[in-house]
């Protein structure tokens, strides 16, 4: 893991983690050390193109999107926390 960010939403603590592989970057959301999202991925080529175009840092953008998906309750696992059947 190269980067992580912890945040709280509606009383639950989540962690967004970014890791580097030989193919690129992967960002995933965890709650209690358990992944609750599919990985958000970008290749090295995509990250370079993103930065070259002046759009910022790919990993930061993926981490913001992952956190936003929790806070907007887009992820099925998050919906289960707050809207049990």
C-alpha positions, 0 to 999 in steps of 0.5 A: 500500500502506498497511500491511504486515507481514513474517513468517517461517514455516518458513524462508520470508519472507512479507509481508502487504500491505493496500491501500485502494481506493475500494470498500474494503480488500484484503489479500494475501500475498506471497512474493518480491514475488509474490502467493500468495493471493487478496485478502481484501477488505472494503468501507468499509461492512463495516469501519465496521460491524465497528468499530462493533460493537466487533470491532476494526479490519477490516484488522488482522483480515484481516491476522491471518487472512492470516498464519494461513492461511500458518502453518496451510498453508491456501493452495494456494501455501503447500502447494506450498512445504512439500508438493511432489508 
